[in-house]
Amino acid sequence: MAGSSSADARIACTWSTAMDCVNTSLSKRLAAATSLLESSDPWSSLASCSMHTRNSHVRSMLSTCSEVLQGGDVGAVAVWFFLTASAFMSLHQSSSNTSCDTSAVLRILRKVGPYMTLLPVALGTSWLVLSQQEVDMMLEALETCVYGREYIWEGLLRAFNQTSNLGNGHMVALGHLLSLLLARDSVLIYPNDFQVFVDILVRETTDLDMDDPRRSTLATVLRWGVLSPLYERGGRYRSIELAIVVAQWKEALEKGHGGSIDRTPALSDLQECSTWKALRDAQLALLQQT
């Protein structure tokens, strides 16, 4: 018990160091961030903080995000955005109420372009967008990046290509941003990159186990991908493979629910029901396009 209390105190102290933007140098904050990322569970300490402390930590995270982007050190950017992405995921999963300043997030999103091919930045950006209600403002900030705009979708695709290596939490945030951009027919998505997106989608939906929780996010992304005008403009790339994937996946869900998954599902089945509906929409779109 004493050892556990001592470890918790050390982690809390490390959080304080990492989040002290006033009295602690960037190098020391980065060292503290690295220490937290190497700890077995630094997130419980964050979630158990008072709301005032959590909000203060979030403000400090955003401030340092801007600082490392301004500094241009790729290693520093990767470390801090990995911490930020992991912290936001933890807060999201623990349903901890936090306040995230919209103006600060917008400043960050306008600067991330050149670094989006770094996995931590793609994930951190996804979590920042998920944290906000003013979605259109967030997407416009990305679409009007002065530098590195061409790397934003590429970076998200690189992250998407790591689906089998990402936890479900990060997939939720990443899939949310991908779906928003697809639904928007965003200028960030180039035709050739869209075909790469479809390739990844076919592979991941084929390879993941049917009971993998990440499939729920994949179904939503697939739905918006097929419904996107980009899909039609791209000549319905790999439509046959997609139709087979959707049909087999939808059939597997239906078999597991006696063929009535869309009828008043139990609470425990809501996620599968949502997945089934996304697949139904995708299937209908694919049939209408043939």
C-alpha positions as a Markdown table, in Angstrom:
| # | Residue | x | y | z |
|---|---|---|---|---|
| 1 | Met | 0.0 | 0.0 | 0.0 |
| 2 | Ala | 2.8 | 2.4 | 0.9 |
| 3 | Gly | 4.7 | 1.6 | -2.3 |
| 4 | Ser | 1.6 | 2.2 | -4.3 |
| 5 | Ser | 0.9 | 5.5 | -2.7 |
| 6 | Ser | 4.6 | 6.5 | -3.3 |
| 7 | Ala | 4.3 | 5.6 | -7.0 |
| 8 | Asp | 1.0 | 7.6 | -7.3 |
| 9 | Ala | 2.7 | 10.6 | -5.7 |
| 10 | Arg | 5.6 | 10.4 | -8.1 |
| 11 | Ile | 3.3 | 10.2 | -11.1 |
| 12 | Ala | 1.3 | 13.2 | -9.8 |
| 13 | Cys | 4.5 | 15.1 | -9.3 |
| 14 | Thr | 5.7 | 14.2 | -12.8 |
| 15 | Trp | 2.4 | 15.4 | -14.2 |
| 16 | Ser | 2.8 | 18.7 | -12.4 |
| 17 | Thr | 6.3 | 19.1 | -13.9 |
| 18 | Ala | 5.1 | 18.3 | -17.4 |
| 19 | Met | 2.2 | 20.7 | -17.2 |
| 20 | Asp | 4.2 | 23.6 | -15.7 |
| 21 | Cys | 4.5 | 26.0 | -18.7 |
| 22 | Val | 5.5 | 29.0 | -16.5 |
| 23 | Asn | 8.4 | 27.8 | -14.4 |
| 24 | Thr | 9.6 | 24.6 | -16.2 |
| 25 | Ser | 11.7 | 24.7 | -19.4 |
| 26 | Leu | 10.4 | 22.8 | -22.5 |
| 27 | Ser | 13.2 | 20.3 | -22.3 |
| 28 | Lys | 12.2 | 19.4 | -18.7 |
| 29 | Arg | 8.6 | 19.2 | -19.6 |
| 30 | Leu | 9.4 | 16.8 | -22.5 |
| 31 | Ala | 11.5 | 14.7 | -20.2 |
| 32 | Ala | 8.6 | 14.5 | -17.8 |
| 33 | Ala | 6.3 | 13.6 | -20.7 |
| 34 | Thr | 8.6 | 10.8 | -21.7 |
| 35 | Ser | 8.7 | 9.6 | -18.1 |
| 36 | Leu | 4.9 | 9.5 | -18.0 |
| 37 | Leu | 4.6 | 7.7 | -21.3 |
| 38 | Glu | 7.1 | 5.0 | -20.0 |
| 39 | Ser | 5.0 | 4.6 | -16.7 |
| 40 | Ser | 2.7 | 1.6 | -16.4 |
| 41 | Asp | -0.4 | 3.7 | -15.7 |
| 42 | Pro | -0.1 | 7.5 | -15.6 |
| 43 | Trp | -3.7 | 8.0 | -16.7 |
| 44 | Ser | -5.5 | 7.1 | -13.5 |
| 45 | Ser | -3.7 | 10.0 | -11.8 |
| 46 | Leu | -5.0 | 12.3 | -14.5 |
| 47 | Ala | -8.5 | 11.1 | -14.4 |
| 48 | Ser | -8.7 | 11.3 | -10.6 |
| 49 | Cys | -7.6 | 14.9 | -10.5 |
| 50 | Ser | -10.1 | 17.6 | -9.5 |
| 51 | Met | -11.9 | 19.2 | -12.4 |
| 52 | His | -9.9 | 22.4 | -11.9 |
| 53 | Thr | -6.6 | 20.5 | -12.1 |
| 54 | Arg | -7.7 | 18.5 | -15.2 |
| 55 | Asn | -8.7 | 21.7 | -17.0 |
| 56 | Ser | -5.4 | 23.3 | -16.1 |
| 57 | His | -3.5 | 20.3 | -17.4 |
| 58 | Val | -5.5 | 20.4 | -20.6 |
| 59 | Arg | -4.7 | 24.1 | -21.1 |
| 60 | Ser | -1.0 | 23.4 | -20.5 |
| 61 | Met | -1.1 | 20.5 | -23.0 |
| 62 | Leu | -2.5 | 22.7 | -25.7 |
| 63 | Ser | 0.0 | 25.5 | -24.9 |
| 64 | Thr | 2.9 | 23.1 | -25.2 |
| 65 | Cys | 1.5 | 21.6 | -28.4 |
| 66 | Ser | 1.7 | 25.1 | -29.9 |
| 67 | Glu | 5.2 | 25.5 | -28.5 |
| 68 | Val | 6.6 | 22.3 | -29.9 |
| 69 | Leu | 5.0 | 23.0 | -33.3 |
| 70 | Gln | 6.6 | 26.4 | -33.3 |
| 71 | Gly | 10.0 | 25.0 | -32.4 |
| 72 | Gly | 10.0 | 22.5 | -35.2 |
| 73 | Asp | 11.8 | 19.7 | -33.4 |
| 74 | Val | 10.2 | 16.5 | -34.8 |
| 75 | Gly | 11.2 | 14.4 | -31.8 |
| 76 | Ala | 9.6 | 17.0 | -29.4 |
| 77 | Val | 6.5 | 17.2 | -31.5 |
| 78 | Ala | 6.1 | 13.4 | -31.5 |
| 79 | Val | 6.6 | 13.0 | -27.8 |
| 80 | Trp | 4.2 | 15.8 | -26.8 |
| 81 | Phe | 1.5 | 14.8 | -29.2 |
| 82 | Phe | 1.7 | 11.2 | -28.1 |
| 83 | Leu | 1.2 | 12.3 | -24.6 |
| 84 | Thr | -1.7 | 14.6 | -25.6 |
| 85 | Ala | -3.4 | 11.9 | -27.7 |
| 86 | Ser | -3.1 | 9.3 | -24.9 |
| 87 | Ala | -4.3 | 11.8 | -22.3 |
| 88 | Phe | -7.3 | 12.8 | -24.3 |
| 89 | Met | -8.2 | 9.1 | -24.9 |
| 90 | Ser | -7.9 | 8.4 | -21.2 |
| 91 | Leu | -10.2 | 11.3 | -20.3 |
| 92 | His | -12.7 | 10.4 | -23.0 |
| 93 | Gln | -12.8 | 6.7 | -21.8 |
| 94 | Ser | -13.2 | 7.7 | -18.2 |
| 95 | Ser | -15.9 | 10.2 | -19.1 |
| 96 | Ser | -14.0 | 12.9 | -17.1 |
| 97 | Asn | -15.5 | 16.3 | -17.7 |
| 98 | Thr | -12.9 | 18.7 | -19.1 |
| 99 | Ser | -12.9 | 22.1 | -20.7 |
| 100 | Cys | -10.9 | 22.4 | -24.0 |
| 101 | Asp | -10.4 | 26.0 | -25.3 |
| 102 | Thr | -11.6 | 26.2 | -28.9 |
| 103 | Ser | -9.3 | 29.0 | -29.8 |
| 104 | Ala | -6.2 | 27.1 | -28.6 |
| 105 | Val | -7.3 | 24.0 | -30.6 |
| 106 | Leu | -7.8 | 26.1 | -33.7 |
| 107 | Arg | -4.3 | 27.6 | -33.4 |
| 108 | Ile | -2.8 | 24.1 | -33.2 |
| 109 | Leu | -4.8 | 22.7 | -36.1 |
| 110 | Arg | -3.6 | 25.5 | -38.3 |
| 111 | Lys | 0.0 | 24.4 | -37.6 |
| 112 | Val | -0.1 | 20.6 | -37.7 |
| 113 | Gly | 0.1 | 20.2 | -41.5 |
| 114 | Pro | 3.9 | 19.6 | -41.9 |
| 115 | Tyr | 3.9 | 17.1 | -39.0 |
| 116 | Met | 0.8 | 15.1 | -39.9 |
| 117 | Thr | 2.7 | 12.1 | -41.2 |
| 118 | Leu | 3.9 | 11.5 | -37.7 |
| 119 | Leu | 1.5 | 8.9 | -36.1 |
| 120 | Pro | 1.3 | 10.8 | -32.7 |
| 121 | Val | 0.3 | 14.0 | -34.5 |
| 122 | Ala | -2.4 | 12.3 | -36.6 |
| 123 | Leu | -3.8 | 10.8 | -33.5 |
| 124 | Gly | -3.5 | 13.9 | -31.4 |
| 125 | Thr | -5.2 | 16.0 | -34.1 |
| 126 | Ser | -8.0 | 13.4 | -34.3 |
| 127 | Trp | -8.6 | 13.7 | -30.5 |
| 128 | Leu | -8.5 | 17.5 | -30.6 |
| 129 | Val | -11.2 | 17.5 | -33.3 |
| 130 | Leu | -13.3 | 15.0 | -31.3 |
| 131 | Ser | -13.0 | 17.2 | -28.2 |
| 132 | Gln | -14.8 | 20.1 | -30.0 |
| 133 | Gln | -18.5 | 20.8 | -30.8 |
| 134 | Glu | -17.7 | 23.4 | -33.5 |
| 135 | Val | -16.8 | 20.7 | -36.0 |
| 136 | Asp | -16.9 | 22.9 | -39.1 |
| 137 | Met | -14.5 | 25.4 | -37.6 |
| 138 | Met | -12.1 | 22.6 | -36.8 |
| 139 | Leu | -12.2 | 21.2 | -40.4 |
| 140 | Glu | -11.9 | 24.6 | -41.9 |
| 141 | Ala | -8.8 | 25.2 | -39.8 |
| 142 | Leu | -7.2 | 22.0 | -41.3 |
| 143 | Glu | -8.3 | 22.8 | -44.8 |
| 144 | Thr | -6.8 | 26.3 | -44.7 |
| 145 | Cys | -3.5 | 25.3 | -43.3 |
| 146 | Val | -0.9 | 27.6 | -44.9 |
| 147 | Tyr | 1.9 | 25.1 | -44.6 |
| 148 | Gly | 1.8 | 21.3 | -45.1 |
| 149 | Arg | -1.9 | 21.0 | -46.0 |
| 150 | Glu | -1.1 | 18.3 | -48.5 |
| 151 | Tyr | 0.2 | 16.1 | -45.7 |
| 152 | Ile | -3.0 | 16.1 | -43.6 |
| 153 | Trp | -4.9 | 13.4 | -45.4 |
| 154 | Glu | -1.7 | 11.5 | -46.1 |
| 155 | Gly | -0.9 | 11.5 | -42.4 |
| 156 | Leu | -4.4 | 10.3 | -41.5 |
| 157 | Leu | -4.1 | 7.5 | -44.1 |
| 158 | Arg | -0.8 | 6.4 | -42.6 |
| 159 | Ala | -2.4 | 6.2 | -39.2 |
| 160 | Phe | -5.4 | 4.3 | -40.7 |
| 161 | Asn | -2.9 | 1.9 | -42.2 |
| 162 | Gln | -1.9 | 1.0 | -38.7 |
| 163 | Thr | -5.4 | 0.0 | -37.7 |
| 164 | Ser | -4.4 | -3.5 | -36.5 |
| 165 | Asn | -1.8 | -1.9 | -34.2 |
| 166 | Leu | -4.0 | 0.8 | -32.8 |
| 167 | Gly | -6.2 | 0.5 | -29.7 |
| 168 | Asn | -9.9 | 0.9 | -30.1 |
| 169 | Gly | -9.8 | 4.3 | -28.4 |
| 170 | His | -7.5 | 5.8 | -30.9 |
| 171 | Met | -9.5 | 4.2 | -33.8 |
| 172 | Val | -12.6 | 5.9 | -32.6 |
| 173 | Ala | -11.0 | 9.4 | -32.8 |
| 174 | Leu | -9.2 | 8.6 | -36.1 |
| 175 | Gly | -12.4 | 7.2 | -37.6 |
| 176 | His | -14.3 | 10.2 | -36.5 |
| 177 | Leu | -12.0 | 12.6 | -38.3 |
| 178 | Leu | -11.8 | 10.4 | -41.4 |
| 179 | Ser | -15.6 | 10.2 | -41.6 |
| 180 | Leu | -16.0 | 14.0 | -41.1 |
| 181 | Leu | -13.7 | 14.7 | -44.0 |
| 182 | Leu | -15.2 | 12.1 | -46.3 |
| 183 | Ala | -18.8 | 13.4 | -45.6 |
| 184 | Arg | -17.6 | 16.9 | -46.3 |
| 185 | Asp | -16.0 | 15.9 | -49.6 |
| 186 | Ser | -13.0 | 17.7 | -48.2 |
| 187 | Val | -10.4 | 19.5 | -50.4 |
| 188 | Leu | -7.8 | 17.7 | -48.3 |
| 189 | Ile | -8.5 | 14.4 | -50.0 |
| 190 | Tyr | -6.8 | 13.8 | -53.4 |
| 191 | Pro | -8.1 | 11.2 | -55.9 |
| 192 | Asn | -5.0 | 9.0 | -55.7 |
| 193 | Asp | -5.0 | 9.1 | -51.9 |
| 194 | Phe | -8.7 | 8.1 | -51.9 |
| 195 | Gln | -7.8 | 5.0 | -53.7 |
| 196 | Val | -5.2 | 4.2 | -51.1 |
| 197 | Phe | -7.9 | 4.7 | -48.5 |
| 198 | Val | -10.1 | 2.1 | -50.2 |
| 199 | Asp | -7.2 | -0.3 | -50.4 |
| 200 | Ile | -6.6 | 0.0 | -46.6 |
| 201 | Leu | -10.3 | -0.3 | -46.0 |
| 202 | Val | -10.6 | -3.5 | -47.9 |
| 203 | Arg | -7.6 | -5.0 | -46.2 |
| 204 | Glu | -8.6 | -4.1 | -42.7 |
| 205 | Thr | -12.2 | -5.2 | -43.0 |
| 206 | Thr | -11.0 | -8.5 | -44.4 |
| 207 | Asp | -8.3 | -9.2 | -41.9 |
| 208 | Leu | -9.8 | -8.1 | -38.5 |
| 209 | Asp | -11.7 | -10.7 | -36.5 |
| 210 | Met | -15.4 | -10.3 | -36.7 |
| 211 | Asp | -15.7 | -9.6 | -32.9 |
| 212 | Asp | -12.9 | -7.0 | -33.0 |
| 213 | Pro | -14.4 | -3.8 | -31.5 |
| 214 | Arg | -12.5 | -1.7 | -34.0 |
| 215 | Arg | -14.9 | -3.0 | -36.7 |
| 216 | Ser | -17.6 | -0.6 | -35.4 |
| 217 | Thr | -15.4 | 2.4 | -36.4 |
| 218 | Leu | -14.4 | 0.7 | -39.7 |
| 219 | Ala | -18.1 | 0.3 | -40.6 |
| 220 | Thr | -18.8 | 4.0 | -40.1 |
| 221 | Val | -15.7 | 5.0 | -42.1 |
| 222 | Leu | -16.7 | 2.5 | -44.9 |
| 223 | Arg | -20.2 | 4.0 | -45.0 |
| 224 | Trp | -18.9 | 7.5 | -45.4 |
| 225 | Gly | -16.3 | 6.4 | -47.9 |
| 226 | Val | -18.8 | 4.7 | -50.2 |
| 227 | Leu | -21.3 | 7.6 | -49.9 |
| 228 | Ser | -18.6 | 10.2 | -50.6 |
| 229 | Pro | -18.8 | 11.9 | -54.0 |
| 230 | Leu | -15.1 | 11.0 | -54.2 |
| 231 | Tyr | -16.0 | 7.3 | -54.6 |
| 232 | Glu | -18.2 | 8.0 | -57.6 |
| 233 | Arg | -15.7 | 10.4 | -59.2 |
| 234 | Gly | -13.0 | 7.7 | -58.7 |
| 235 | Gly | -14.8 | 5.2 | -60.8 |
| 236 | Arg | -16.1 | 3.2 | -57.9 |
| 237 | Tyr | -12.7 | 1.8 | -57.2 |
| 238 | Arg | -12.7 | -1.9 | -56.0 |
| 239 | Ser | -16.5 | -1.9 | -55.8 |
| 240 | Ile | -16.8 | -5.7 | -56.2 |
| 241 | Glu | -14.4 | -6.4 | -53.3 |
| 242 | Leu | -16.2 | -3.8 | -51.1 |
| 243 | Ala | -19.6 | -5.3 | -51.9 |
| 244 | Ile | -18.4 | -8.8 | -51.0 |
| 245 | Val | -16.8 | -7.5 | -47.7 |
| 246 | Val | -20.0 | -5.7 | -46.8 |
| 247 | Ala | -22.3 | -8.6 | -47.6 |
| 248 | Gln | -20.3 | -11.2 | -45.7 |
| 249 | Trp | -19.8 | -8.9 | -42.7 |
| 250 | Lys | -23.5 | -8.0 | -42.6 |
| 251 | Glu | -24.5 | -11.6 | -42.9 |
| 252 | Ala | -22.2 | -12.6 | -40.0 |
| 253 | Leu | -23.9 | -10.0 | -37.8 |
| 254 | Glu | -27.4 | -11.1 | -38.8 |
| 255 | Lys | -26.6 | -14.8 | -38.1 |
| 256 | Gly | -25.4 | -13.8 | -34.6 |
| 257 | His | -28.8 | -12.2 | -33.9 |
| 258 | Gly | -31.3 | -14.5 | -35.5 |
| 259 | Gly | -31.6 | -12.2 | -38.5 |
| 260 | Ser | -33.3 | -9.4 | -36.5 |
| 261 | Ile | -30.4 | -7.2 | -35.4 |
| 262 | Asp | -32.3 | -4.1 | -36.6 |
| 263 | Arg | -35.3 | -4.7 | -34.4 |
| 264 | Thr | -35.3 | -3.2 | -30.9 |
| 265 | Pro | -31.8 | -4.3 | -30.0 |
| 266 | Ala | -30.8 | -4.9 | -26.4 |
| 267 | Leu | -28.5 | -2.3 | -24.9 |
| 268 | Ser | -25.5 | -4.6 | -25.1 |
| 269 | Asp | -26.2 | -4.9 | -28.9 |
| 270 | Leu | -26.4 | -1.2 | -29.7 |
| 271 | Gln | -22.9 | -1.1 | -31.1 |
| 272 | Glu | -23.5 | -4.0 | -33.3 |
| 273 | Cys | -26.8 | -2.5 | -34.4 |
| 274 | Ser | -25.0 | 0.7 | -35.3 |
| 275 | Thr | -22.4 | -1.3 | -37.2 |
| 276 | Trp | -25.2 | -3.2 | -39.1 |
| 277 | Lys | -26.9 | 0.0 | -40.1 |
| 278 | Ala | -23.7 | 1.5 | -41.4 |
| 279 | Leu | -23.2 | -1.7 | -43.5 |
| 280 | Arg | -26.7 | -1.6 | -44.7 |
| 281 | Asp | -26.3 | 2.0 | -45.9 |
| 282 | Ala | -23.0 | 1.1 | -47.6 |
| 283 | Gln | -24.6 | -1.9 | -49.3 |
| 284 | Leu | -27.5 | 0.1 | -50.6 |
| 285 | Ala | -25.1 | 2.7 | -52.0 |
| 286 | Leu | -23.0 | 0.1 | -53.7 |
| 287 | Leu | -26.0 | -1.5 | -55.3 |
| 288 | Gln | -27.3 | 1.8 | -56.5 |
| 289 | Gln | -24.0 | 2.7 | -58.1 |
| 290 | Thr | -23.8 | -0.5 | -60.1 |
